[in-house]
């Protein structure tokens, strides 16, 4: 499971943390949008060509997005 603890710690070393907001949502992607997402995500950069081909053959689907917005002051 991914942890952004190191990112938050690095941010806090340079800024006073004012607020931290978690954002999460899901939405459907059609096949062309899913193919574009596969090409741009770092998680697939080391994937084997066969794995990428399989991902490009997917019809689309629902994806979930979750991130944390850090607000700070110098």
mmCIF file of the N, C-alpha and C atoms, coordinates in Angstrom:
data_MODEL
# 
_entry.id   MODEL 
# 
loop_
_atom_site.group_PDB 
_atom_site.id 
_atom_site.type_symbol 
_atom_site.label_atom_id 
_atom_site.label_alt_id 
_atom_site.label_comp_id 
_atom_site.label_asym_id 
_atom_site.label_entity_id 
_atom_site.label_seq_id 
_atom_site.pdbx_PDB_ins_code 
_atom_site.Cartn_x 
_atom_site.Cartn_y 
_atom_site.Cartn_z 
_atom_site.occupancy 
_atom_site.B_iso_or_equiv 
_atom_site.pdbx_formal_charge 
_atom_site.auth_seq_id 
_atom_site.auth_comp_id 
_atom_site.auth_asym_id 
_atom_site.auth_atom_id 
_atom_site.pdbx_PDB_model_num 
ATOM 1   N N  . UNK A 1 1  ? 0.837   -1.177 0.000   1.00 0.00 ? 1  UNK A N  1 
ATOM 2   C CA . UNK A 1 1  ? 0.000   0.000  0.000   1.00 0.00 ? 1  UNK A CA 1 
ATOM 3   C C  . UNK A 1 1  ? 0.884   1.243  0.000   1.00 0.00 ? 1  UNK A C  1 
ATOM 4   N N  . UNK A 1 2  ? 0.488   2.239  -0.781  1.00 0.00 ? 2  UNK A N  1 
ATOM 5   C CA . UNK A 1 2  ? 1.257   3.473  -0.899  1.00 0.00 ? 2  UNK A CA 1 
ATOM 6   C C  . UNK A 1 2  ? 1.098   4.327  0.350   1.00 0.00 ? 2  UNK A C  1 
ATOM 7   N N  . UNK A 1 3  ? 2.170   4.952  0.759   1.00 0.00 ? 3  UNK A N  1 
ATOM 8   C CA . UNK A 1 3  ? 2.137   5.899  1.871   1.00 0.00 ? 3  UNK A CA 1 
ATOM 9   C C  . UNK A 1 3  ? 2.820   7.184  1.419   1.00 0.00 ? 3  UNK A C  1 
ATOM 10  N N  . UNK A 1 4  ? 2.184   8.307  1.689   1.00 0.00 ? 4  UNK A N  1 
ATOM 11  C CA . UNK A 1 4  ? 2.791   9.591  1.332   1.00 0.00 ? 4  UNK A CA 1 
ATOM 12  C C  . UNK A 1 4  ? 3.421   10.266 2.549   1.00 0.00 ? 4  UNK A C  1 
ATOM 13  N N  . UNK A 1 5  ? 3.707   9.500  3.581   1.00 0.00 ? 5  UNK A N  1 
ATOM 14  C CA . UNK A 1 5  ? 4.288   10.043 4.807   1.00 0.00 ? 5  UNK A CA 1 
ATOM 15  C C  . UNK A 1 5  ? 5.606   10.767 4.540   1.00 0.00 ? 5  UNK A C  1 
ATOM 16  N N  . UNK A 1 6  ? 6.445   10.218 3.671   1.00 0.00 ? 6  UNK A N  1 
ATOM 17  C CA . UNK A 1 6  ? 7.727   10.854 3.367   1.00 0.00 ? 6  UNK A CA 1 
ATOM 18  C C  . UNK A 1 6  ? 7.516   12.189 2.644   1.00 0.00 ? 6  UNK A C  1 
ATOM 19  N N  . UNK A 1 7  ? 6.529   12.260 1.782   1.00 0.00 ? 7  UNK A N  1 
ATOM 20  C CA . UNK A 1 7  ? 6.223   13.503 1.067   1.00 0.00 ? 7  UNK A CA 1 
ATOM 21  C C  . UNK A 1 7  ? 5.734   14.570 2.040   1.00 0.00 ? 7  UNK A C  1 
ATOM 22  N N  . UNK A 1 8  ? 4.855   14.187 2.941   1.00 0.00 ? 8  UNK A N  1 
ATOM 23  C CA . UNK A 1 8  ? 4.342   15.142 3.936   1.00 0.00 ? 8  UNK A CA 1 
ATOM 24  C C  . UNK A 1 8  ? 5.472   15.614 4.841   1.00 0.00 ? 8  UNK A C  1 
ATOM 25  N N  . UNK A 1 9  ? 6.360   14.710 5.221   1.00 0.00 ? 9  UNK A N  1 
ATOM 26  C CA . UNK A 1 9  ? 7.500   15.066 6.067   1.00 0.00 ? 9  UNK A CA 1 
ATOM 27  C C  . UNK A 1 9  ? 8.426   16.050 5.347   1.00 0.00 ? 9  UNK A C  1 
ATOM 28  N N  . UNK A 1 10 ? 8.674   15.807 4.075   1.00 0.00 ? 10 UNK A N  1 
ATOM 29  C CA . UNK A 1 10 ? 9.529   16.713 3.300   1.00 0.00 ? 10 UNK A CA 1 
ATOM 30  C C  . UNK A 1 10 ? 8.872   18.082 3.145   1.00 0.00 ? 10 UNK A C  1 
ATOM 31  N N  . UNK A 1 11 ? 7.571   18.090 2.897   1.00 0.00 ? 11 UNK A N  1 
ATOM 32  C CA . UNK A 1 11 ? 6.826   19.347 2.801   1.00 0.00 ? 11 UNK A CA 1 
ATOM 33  C C  . UNK A 1 11 ? 6.937   20.128 4.113   1.00 0.00 ? 11 UNK A C  1 
ATOM 34  N N  . UNK A 1 12 ? 6.737   19.420 5.231   1.00 0.00 ? 12 UNK A N  1 
ATOM 35  C CA . UNK A 1 12 ? 6.774   20.059 6.546   1.00 0.00 ? 12 UNK A CA 1 
ATOM 36  C C  . UNK A 1 12 ? 8.163   20.602 6.889   1.00 0.00 ? 12 UNK A C  1 
ATOM 37  N N  . UNK A 1 13 ? 9.200   20.063 6.266   1.00 0.00 ? 13 UNK A N  1 
ATOM 38  C CA . UNK A 1 13 ? 10.556  20.559 6.520   1.00 0.00 ? 13 UNK A CA 1 
ATOM 39  C C  . UNK A 1 13 ? 10.773  21.929 5.884   1.00 0.00 ? 13 UNK A C  1 
ATOM 40  N N  . UNK A 1 14 ? 9.987   22.275 4.855   1.00 0.00 ? 14 UNK A N  1 
ATOM 41  C CA . UNK A 1 14 ? 10.165  23.541 4.153   1.00 0.00 ? 14 UNK A CA 1 
ATOM 42  C C  . UNK A 1 14 ? 9.037   24.538 4.388   1.00 0.00 ? 14 UNK A C  1 
ATOM 43  N N  . UNK A 1 15 ? 7.901   24.061 4.850   1.00 0.00 ? 15 UNK A N  1 
ATOM 44  C CA . UNK A 1 15 ? 6.732   24.923 5.009   1.00 0.00 ? 15 UNK A CA 1 
ATOM 45  C C  . UNK A 1 15 ? 6.051   24.644 6.341   1.00 0.00 ? 15 UNK A C  1 
ATOM 46  N N  . UNK A 1 16 ? 5.331   25.650 6.840   1.00 0.00 ? 16 UNK A N  1 
ATOM 47  C CA . UNK A 1 16 ? 4.449   25.432 7.984   1.00 0.00 ? 16 UNK A CA 1 
ATOM 48  C C  . UNK A 1 16 ? 3.155   24.860 7.427   1.00 0.00 ? 16 UNK A C  1 
ATOM 49  N N  . UNK A 1 17 ? 2.793   23.685 7.848   1.00 0.00 ? 17 UNK A N  1 
ATOM 50  C CA . UNK A 1 17 ? 1.587   23.039 7.356   1.00 0.00 ? 17 UNK A CA 1 
ATOM 51  C C  . UNK A 1 17 ? 0.367   23.735 7.949   1.00 0.00 ? 17 UNK A C  1 
ATOM 52  N N  . UNK A 1 18 ? -0.453  24.314 7.083   1.00 0.00 ? 18 UNK A N  1 
ATOM 53  C CA . UNK A 1 18 ? -1.653  25.025 7.506   1.00 0.00 ? 18 UNK A CA 1 
ATOM 54  C C  . UNK A 1 18 ? -2.878  24.117 7.447   1.00 0.00 ? 18 UNK A C  1 
ATOM 55  N N  . UNK A 1 19 ? -2.959  23.339 6.404   1.00 0.00 ? 19 UNK A N  1 
ATOM 56  C CA . UNK A 1 19 ? -4.120  22.472 6.232   1.00 0.00 ? 19 UNK A CA 1 
ATOM 57  C C  . UNK A 1 19 ? -3.736  21.263 5.394   1.00 0.00 ? 19 UNK A C  1 
ATOM 58  N N  . UNK A 1 20 ? -4.486  20.218 5.556   1.00 0.00 ? 20 UNK A N  1 
ATOM 59  C CA . UNK A 1 20 ? -4.266  18.964 4.834   1.00 0.00 ? 20 UNK A CA 1 
ATOM 60  C C  . UNK A 1 20 ? -5.650  18.418 4.499   1.00 0.00 ? 20 UNK A C  1 
ATOM 61  N N  . UNK A 1 21 ? -5.942  18.278 3.227   1.00 0.00 ? 21 UNK A N  1 
ATOM 62  C CA . UNK A 1 21 ? -7.271  17.851 2.786   1.00 0.00 ? 21 UNK A CA 1 
ATOM 63  C C  . UNK A 1 21 ? -7.160  16.604 1.921   1.00 0.00 ? 21 UNK A C  1 
ATOM 64  N N  . UNK A 1 22 ? -7.890  15.563 2.279   1.00 0.00 ? 22 UNK A N  1 
ATOM 65  C CA . UNK A 1 22 ? -7.934  14.331 1.488   1.00 0.00 ? 22 UNK A CA 1 
ATOM 66  C C  . UNK A 1 22 ? -9.049  14.472 0.458   1.00 0.00 ? 22 UNK A C  1 
ATOM 67  N N  . UNK A 1 23 ? -8.740  14.149 -0.789  1.00 0.00 ? 23 UNK A N  1 
ATOM 68  C CA . UNK A 1 23 ? -9.708  14.202 -1.879  1.00 0.00 ? 23 UNK A CA 1 
ATOM 69  C C  . UNK A 1 23 ? -9.780  12.804 -2.492  1.00 0.00 ? 23 UNK A C  1 
ATOM 70  N N  . UNK A 1 24 ? -10.992 12.295 -2.655  1.00 0.00 ? 24 UNK A N  1 
ATOM 71  C CA . UNK A 1 24 ? -11.171 10.969 -3.239  1.00 0.00 ? 24 UNK A CA 1 
ATOM 72  C C  . UNK A 1 24 ? -12.453 10.951 -4.062  1.00 0.00 ? 24 UNK A C  1 
ATOM 73  N N  . UNK A 1 25 ? -12.378 10.337 -5.232  1.00 0.00 ? 25 UNK A N  1 
ATOM 74  C CA . UNK A 1 25 ? -13.561 10.184 -6.070  1.00 0.00 ? 25 UNK A CA 1 
ATOM 75  C C  . UNK A 1 25 ? -13.320 9.078  -7.090  1.00 0.00 ? 25 UNK A C  1 
ATOM 76  N N  . UNK A 1 26 ? -14.387 8.620  -7.710  1.00 0.00 ? 26 UNK A N  1 
ATOM 77  C CA . UNK A 1 26 ? -14.322 7.584  -8.743  1.00 0.00 ? 26 UNK A CA 1 
ATOM 78  C C  . UNK A 1 26 ? -15.051 8.081  -9.982  1.00 0.00 ? 26 UNK A C  1 
ATOM 79  N N  . UNK A 1 27 ? -14.635 7.588  -11.137 1.00 0.00 ? 27 UNK A N  1 
ATOM 80  C CA . UNK A 1 27 ? -15.333 7.928  -12.382 1.00 0.00 ? 27 UNK A CA 1 
ATOM 81  C C  . UNK A 1 27 ? -15.019 6.884  -13.445 1.00 0.00 ? 27 UNK A C  1 
ATOM 82  N N  . UNK A 1 28 ? -15.849 6.842  -14.471 1.00 0.00 ? 28 UNK A N  1 
ATOM 83  C CA . UNK A 1 28 ? -15.665 5.889  -15.568 1.00 0.00 ? 28 UNK A CA 1 
ATOM 84  C C  . UNK A 1 28 ? -14.780 6.497  -16.645 1.00 0.00 ? 28 UNK A C  1 
ATOM 85  N N  . UNK A 1 29 ? -13.950 5.649  -17.224 1.00 0.00 ? 29 UNK A N  1 
ATOM 86  C CA . UNK A 1 29 ? -13.113 6.035  -18.355 1.00 0.00 ? 29 UNK A CA 1 
ATOM 87  C C  . UNK A 1 29 ? -13.497 5.172  -19.551 1.00 0.00 ? 29 UNK A C  1 
ATOM 88  N N  . UNK A 1 30 ? -13.609 5.797  -20.721 1.00 0.00 ? 30 UNK A N  1 
ATOM 89  C CA . UNK A 1 30 ? -13.805 5.012  -21.936 1.00 0.00 ? 30 UNK A CA 1 
ATOM 90  C C  . UNK A 1 30 ? -12.456 4.443  -22.365 1.00 0.00 ? 30 UNK A C  1 
ATOM 91  N N  . UNK A 1 31 ? -12.449 3.594  -23.376 1.00 0.00 ? 31 UNK A N  1 
ATOM 92  C CA . UNK A 1 31 ? -11.219 2.901  -23.786 1.00 0.00 ? 31 UNK A CA 1 
ATOM 93  C C  . UNK A 1 31 ? -10.108 3.866  -24.195 1.00 0.00 ? 31 UNK A C  1 
ATOM 94  N N  . UNK A 1 32 ? -10.377 4.901  -25.029 1.00 0.00 ? 32 UNK A N  1 
ATOM 95  C CA . UNK A 1 32 ? -9.274  5.818  -25.384 1.00 0.00 ? 32 UNK A CA 1 
ATOM 96  C C  . UNK A 1 32 ? -8.688  6.553  -24.172 1.00 0.00 ? 32 UNK A C  1 
ATOM 97  N N  . UNK A 1 33 ? -9.541  6.945  -23.244 1.00 0.00 ? 33 UNK A N  1 
ATOM 98  C CA . UNK A 1 33 ? -9.052  7.645  -22.045 1.00 0.00 ? 33 UNK A CA 1 
ATOM 99  C C  . UNK A 1 33 ? -8.245  6.712  -21.151 1.00 0.00 ? 33 UNK A C  1 
ATOM 100 N N  . UNK A 1 34 ? -8.689  5.454  -21.039 1.00 0.00 ? 34 UNK A N  1 
ATOM 101 C CA . UNK A 1 34 ? -7.944  4.485  -20.247 1.00 0.00 ? 34 UNK A CA 1 
ATOM 102 C C  . UNK A 1 34 ? -6.580  4.210  -20.872 1.00 0.00 ? 34 UNK A C  1 
ATOM 103 N N  . UNK A 1 35 ? -6.523  4.105  -22.203 1.00 0.00 ? 35 UNK A N  1 
ATOM 104 C CA . UNK A 1 35 ? -5.245  3.886  -22.893 1.00 0.00 ? 35 UNK A CA 1 
ATOM 105 C C  . UNK A 1 35 ? -4.294  5.063  -22.628 1.00 0.00 ? 35 UNK A C  1 
ATOM 106 N N  . UNK A 1 36 ? -4.817  6.285  -22.642 1.00 0.00 ? 36 UNK A N  1 
ATOM 107 C CA . UNK A 1 36 ? -3.980  7.466  -22.362 1.00 0.00 ? 36 UNK A CA 1 
ATOM 108 C C  . UNK A 1 36 ? -3.479  7.442  -20.919 1.00 0.00 ? 36 UNK A C  1 
ATOM 109 N N  . UNK A 1 37 ? -4.344  7.065  -19.993 1.00 0.00 ? 37 UNK A N  1 
ATOM 110 C CA . UNK A 1 37 ? -3.942  6.982  -18.591 1.00 0.00 ? 37 UNK A CA 1 
ATOM 111 C C  . UNK A 1 37 ? -2.831  5.956  -18.393 1.00 0.00 ? 37 UNK A C  1 
ATOM 112 N N  . UNK A 1 38 ? -2.966  4.813  -19.051 1.00 0.00 ? 38 UNK A N  1 
ATOM 113 C CA . UNK A 1 38 ? -1.948  3.760  -18.946 1.00 0.00 ? 38 UNK A CA 1 
ATOM 114 C C  . UNK A 1 38 ? -0.594  4.284  -19.435 1.00 0.00 ? 38 UNK A C  1 
ATOM 115 N N  . UNK A 1 39 ? -0.592  5.065  -20.487 1.00 0.00 ? 39 UNK A N  1 
ATOM 116 C CA . UNK A 1 39 ? 0.674   5.586  -21.020 1.00 0.00 ? 39 UNK A CA 1 
ATOM 117 C C  . UNK A 1 39 ? 1.326   6.607  -20.099 1.00 0.00 ? 39 UNK A C  1 
ATOM 118 N N  . UNK A 1 40 ? 0.529   7.359  -19.351 1.00 0.00 ? 40 UNK A N  1 
ATOM 119 C CA . UNK A 1 40 ? 1.117   8.442  -18.560 1.00 0.00 ? 40 UNK A CA 1 
ATOM 120 C C  . UNK A 1 40 ? 1.395   8.096  -17.103 1.00 0.00 ? 40 UNK A C  1 
ATOM 121 N N  . UNK A 1 41 ? 0.875   6.977  -16.604 1.00 0.00 ? 41 UNK A N  1 
ATOM 122 C CA . UNK A 1 41 ? 1.084   6.673  -15.196 1.00 0.00 ? 41 UNK A CA 1 
ATOM 123 C C  . UNK A 1 41 ? 2.456   6.019  -14.959 1.00 0.00 ? 41 UNK A C  1 
ATOM 124 N N  . UNK A 1 42 ? 3.186   6.502  -13.973 1.00 0.00 ? 42 UNK A N  1 
ATOM 125 C CA . UNK A 1 42 ? 4.501   5.914  -13.676 1.00 0.00 ? 42 UNK A CA 1 
ATOM 126 C C  . UNK A 1 42 ? 4.428   4.446  -13.273 1.00 0.00 ? 42 UNK A C  1 
ATOM 127 N N  . UNK A 1 43 ? 3.276   3.993  -12.815 1.00 0.00 ? 43 UNK A N  1 
ATOM 128 C CA . UNK A 1 43 ? 3.155   2.603  -12.392 1.00 0.00 ? 43 UNK A CA 1 
ATOM 129 C C  . UNK A 1 43 ? 3.326   1.628  -13.552 1.00 0.00 ? 43 UNK A C  1 
ATOM 130 N N  . UNK A 1 44 ? 3.139   2.083  -14.787 1.00 0.00 ? 44 UNK A N  1 
ATOM 131 C CA . UNK A 1 44 ? 3.275   1.187  -15.942 1.00 0.00 ? 44 UNK A CA 1 
ATOM 132 C C  . UNK A 1 44 ? 4.583   1.392  -16.707 1.00 0.00 ? 44 UNK A C  1 
ATOM 133 N N  . UNK A 1 45 ? 5.388   2.346  -16.320 1.00 0.00 ? 45 UNK A N  1 
ATOM 134 C CA . UNK A 1 45 ? 6.609   2.633  -17.070 1.00 0.00 ? 45 UNK A CA 1 
ATOM 135 C C  . UNK A 1 45 ? 7.559   1.447  -17.112 1.00 0.00 ? 45 UNK A C  1 
ATOM 136 N N  . UNK A 1 46 ? 7.557   0.614  -16.103 1.00 0.00 ? 46 UNK A N  1 
ATOM 137 C CA . UNK A 1 46 ? 8.439   -0.554 -16.076 1.00 0.00 ? 46 UNK A CA 1 
ATOM 138 C C  . UNK A 1 46 ? 7.744   -1.837 -16.485 1.00 0.00 ? 46 UNK A C  1 
ATOM 139 N N  . UNK A 1 47 ? 6.516   -1.724 -16.989 1.00 0.00 ? 47 UNK A N  1 
ATOM 140 C CA . UNK A 1 47 ? 5.745   -2.921 -17.344 1.00 0.00 ? 47 UNK A CA 1 
ATOM 141 C C  . UNK A 1 47 ? 6.273   -3.564 -18.620 1.00 0.00 ? 47 UNK A C  1 
ATOM 142 N N  . UNK A 1 48 ? 6.094   -4.866 -18.697 1.00 0.00 ? 48 UNK A N  1 
ATOM 143 C CA . UNK A 1 48 ? 6.490   -5.612 -19.895 1.00 0.00 ? 48 UNK A CA 1 
ATOM 144 C C  . UNK A 1 48 ? 5.535   -5.253 -21.044 1.00 0.00 ? 48 UNK A C  1 
ATOM 145 N N  . UNK A 1 49 ? 6.023   -5.307 -22.285 1.00 0.00 ? 49 UNK A N  1 
ATOM 146 C CA . UNK A 1 49 ? 5.167   -4.983 -23.438 1.00 0.00 ? 49 UNK A CA 1 
ATOM 147 C C  . UNK A 1 49 ? 3.858   -5.777 -23.463 1.00 0.00 ? 49 UNK A C  1 
ATOM 148 N N  . UNK A 1 50 ? 3.903   -7.042 -23.054 1.00 0.00 ? 50 UNK A N  1 
ATOM 149 C CA . UNK A 1 50 ? 2.690   -7.863 -23.030 1.00 0.00 ? 50 UNK A CA 1 
ATOM 150 C C  . UNK A 1 50 ? 1.670   -7.300 -22.029 1.00 0.00 ? 50 UNK A C  1 
ATOM 151 N N  . UNK A 1 51 ? 2.146   -6.844 -20.889 1.00 0.00 ? 51 UNK A N  1 
ATOM 152 C CA . UNK A 1 51 ? 1.247   -6.266 -19.886 1.00 0.00 ? 51 UNK A CA 1 
ATOM 153 C C  . UNK A 1 51 ? 0.616   -4.975 -20.408 1.00 0.00 ? 51 UNK A C  1 
ATOM 154 N N  . UNK A 1 52 ? 1.401   -4.153 -21.089 1.00 0.00 ? 52 UNK A N  1 
ATOM 155 C CA . UNK A 1 52 ? 0.865   -2.916 -21.665 1.00 0.00 ? 52 UNK A CA 1 
ATOM 156 C C  . UNK A 1 52 ? -0.174  -3.218 -22.739 1.00 0.00 ? 52 UNK A C  1 
ATOM 157 N N  . UNK A 1 53 ? 0.094   -4.222 -23.556 1.00 0.00 ? 53 UNK A N  1 
ATOM 158 C CA . UNK A 1 53 ? -0.857  -4.605 -24.602 1.00 0.00 ? 53 UNK A CA 1 
ATOM 159 C C  . UNK A 1 53 ? -2.174  -5.053 -23.984 1.00 0.00 ? 53 UNK A C  1 
ATOM 160 N N  . UNK A 1 54 ? -2.109  -5.808 -22.900 1.00 0.00 ? 54 UNK A N  1 
ATOM 161 C CA . UNK A 1 54 ? -3.326  -6.250 -22.216 1.00 0.00 ? 54 UNK A CA 1 
ATOM 162 C C  . UNK A 1 54 ? -4.105  -5.056 -21.667 1.00 0.00 ? 54 UNK A C  1 
ATOM 163 N N  . UNK A 1 55 ? -3.410  -4.102 -21.114 1.00 0.00 ? 55 UNK A N  1 
ATOM 164 C CA . UNK A 1 55 ? -4.071  -2.909 -20.570 1.00 0.00 ? 55 UNK A CA 1 
ATOM 165 C C  . UNK A 1 55 ? -4.746  -2.112 -21.676 1.00 0.00 ? 55 UNK A C  1 
ATOM 166 N N  . UNK A 1 56 ? -4.114  -2.036 -22.842 1.00 0.00 ? 56 UNK A N  1 
ATOM 167 C CA . UNK A 1 56 ? -4.690  -1.275 -23.958 1.00 0.00 ? 56 UNK A CA 1 
ATOM 168 C C  . UNK A 1 56 ? -5.903  -1.973 -24.556 1.00 0.00 ? 56 UNK A C  1 
ATOM 169 N N  . UNK A 1 57 ? -6.049  -3.275 -24.321 1.00 0.00 ? 57 UNK A N  1 
ATOM 170 C CA . UNK A 1 57 ? -7.199  -4.012 -24.836 1.00 0.00 ? 57 UNK A CA 1 
ATOM 171 C C  . UNK A 1 57 ? -8.428  -3.905 -23.941 1.00 0.00 ? 57 UNK A C  1 
ATOM 172 N N  . UNK A 1 58 ? -8.263  -3.368 -22.747 1.00 0.00 ? 58 UNK A N  1 
ATOM 173 C CA . UNK A 1 58 ? -9.395  -3.234 -21.838 1.00 0.00 ? 58 UNK A CA 1 
ATOM 174 C C  . UNK A 1 58 ? -10.439 -2.291 -22.436 1.00 0.00 ? 58 UNK A C  1 
ATOM 175 N N  . UNK A 1 59 ? -11.694 -2.560 -22.165 1.00 0.00 ? 59 UNK A N  1 
ATOM 176 C CA . UNK A 1 59 ? -12.802 -1.769 -22.716 1.00 0.00 ? 59 UNK A CA 1 
ATOM 177 C C  . UNK A 1 59 ? -12.984 -0.441 -22.003 1.00 0.00 ? 59 UNK A C  1 
ATOM 178 N N  . UNK A 1 60 ? -12.319 -0.225 -20.929 1.00 0.00 ? 60 UNK A N  1 
ATOM 179 C CA . UNK A 1 60 ? -12.540 0.953  -20.093 1.00 0.00 ? 60 UNK A CA 1 
ATOM 180 C C  . UNK A 1 60 ? -12.982 0.455  -18.733 1.00 0.00 ? 60 UNK A C  1 
ATOM 181 N N  . UNK A 1 61 ? -13.399 1.348  -17.907 1.00 0.00 ? 61 UNK A N  1 
ATOM 182 C CA . UNK A 1 61 ? -13.857 0.927  -16.587 1.00 0.00 ? 61 UNK A CA 1 
ATOM 183 C C  . UNK A 1 61 ? -13.833 2.084  -15.615 1.00 0.00 ? 61 UNK A C  1 
ATOM 184 N N  . UNK A 1 62 ? -14.150 1.754  -14.388 1.00 0.00 ? 62 UNK A N  1 
ATOM 185 C CA . UNK A 1 62 ? -14.189 2.763  -13.343 1.00 0.00 ? 62 UNK A CA 1 
ATOM 186 C C  . UNK A 1 62 ? -12.844 2.797  -12.626 1.00 0.00 ? 62 UNK A C  1 
ATOM 187 N N  . UNK A 1 63 ? -12.347 3.994  -12.387 1.00 0.00 ? 63 UNK A N  1 
ATOM 188 C CA . UNK A 1 63 ? -11.114 4.142  -11.632 1.00 0.00 ? 63 UNK A CA 1 
ATOM 189 C C  . UNK A 1 63 ? -11.381 5.007  -10.406 1.00 0.00 ? 63 UNK A C  1 
ATOM 190 N N  . UNK A 1 64 ? -10.573 4.826  -9.404  1.00 0.00 ? 64 UNK A N  1 
ATOM 191 C CA . UNK A 1 64 ? -10.662 5.621  -8.178  1.00 0.00 ? 64 UNK A CA 1 
ATOM 192 C C  . UNK A 1 64 ? -9.407  6.475  -8.072  1.00 0.00 ? 64 UNK A C  1 
ATOM 193 N N  . UNK A 1 65 ? -9.609  7.700  -7.648  1.00 0.00 ? 65 UNK A N  1 
ATOM 194 C CA . UNK A 1 65 ? -8.520  8.659  -7.479  1.00 0.00 ? 65 UNK A CA 1 
ATOM 195 C C  . UNK A 1 65 ? -8.528  9.098  -6.018  1.00 0.00 ? 65 UNK A C  1 
ATOM 196 N N  . UNK A 1 66 ? -7.351  9.118  -5.411  1.00 0.00 ? 66 UNK A N  1 
ATOM 197 C CA . UNK A 1 66 ? -7.253  9.589  -4.037  1.00 0.00 ? 66 UNK A CA 1 
ATOM 198 C C  . UNK A 1 66 ? -5.933  10.323 -3.877  1.00 0.00 ? 66 UNK A C  1 
ATOM 199 N N  . UNK A 1 67 ? -6.001  11.525 -3.346  1.00 0.00 ? 67 UNK A N  1 
ATOM 200 C CA . UNK A 1 67 ? -4.779  12.280 -3.095  1.00 0.00 ? 67 UNK A CA 1 
ATOM 201 C C  . UNK A 1 67 ? -4.990  13.230 -1.930  1.00 0.00 ? 67 UNK A C  1 
ATOM 202 N N  . UNK A 1 68 ? -3.902  13.791 -1.457  1.00 0.00 ? 68 UNK A N  1 
ATOM 203 C CA . UNK A 1 68 ? -3.927  14.724 -0.333  1.00 0.00 ? 68 UNK A CA 1 
ATOM 204 C C  . UNK A 1 68 ? -3.396  16.065 -0.796  1.00 0.00 ? 68 UNK A C  1 
ATOM 205 N N  . UNK A 1 69 ? -4.145  17.113 -0.521  1.00 0.00 ? 69 UNK A N  1 
ATOM 206 C CA . UNK A 1 69 ? -3.727  18.479 -0.850  1.00 0.00 ? 69 UNK A CA 1 
ATOM 207 C C  . UNK A 1 69 ? -3.119  19.068 0.425   1.00 0.00 ? 69 UNK A C  1 
ATOM 208 N N  . UNK A 1 70 ? -1.861  19.483 0.316   1.00 0.00 ? 70 UNK A N  1 
ATOM 209 C CA . UNK A 1 70 ? -1.163  20.103 1.438   1.00 0.00 ? 70 UNK A CA 1 
ATOM 210 C C  . UNK A 1 70 ? -1.127  21.613 1.232   1.00 0.00 ? 70 UNK A C  1 
ATOM 211 N N  . UNK A 1 71 ? -1.524  22.357 2.241   1.00 0.00 ? 71 UNK A N  1 
ATOM 212 C CA . UNK A 1 71 ? -1.479  23.820 2.174   1.00 0.00 ? 71 UNK A CA 1 
ATOM 213 C C  . UNK A 1 71 ? -0.465  24.276 3.203   1.00 0.00 ? 71 UNK A C  1 
ATOM 214 N N  . UNK A 1 72 ? 0.502   25.073 2.744   1.00 0.00 ? 72 UNK A N  1 
ATOM 215 C CA . UNK A 1 72 ? 1.549   25.510 3.653   1.00 0.00 ? 72 UNK A CA 1 
ATOM 216 C C  . UNK A 1 72 ? 1.909   26.966 3.474   1.00 0.00 ? 72 UNK A C  1 
ATOM 217 N N  . UNK A 1 73 ? 2.680   27.449 4.405   1.00 0.00 ? 73 UNK A N  1 
ATOM 218 C CA . UNK A 1 73 ? 3.168   28.830 4.349   1.00 0.00 ? 73 UNK A CA 1 
ATOM 219 C C  . UNK A 1 73 ? 4.661   28.809 4.611   1.00 0.00 ? 73 UNK A C  1 
ATOM 220 N N  . UNK A 1 74 ? 5.400   29.558 3.832   1.00 0.00 ? 74 UNK A N  1 
ATOM 221 C CA . UNK A 1 74 ? 6.861   29.634 3.960   1.00 0.00 ? 74 UNK A CA 1 
ATOM 222 C C  . UNK A 1 74 ? 7.220   30.425 5.190   1.00 0.00 ? 74 UNK A C  1 
# 
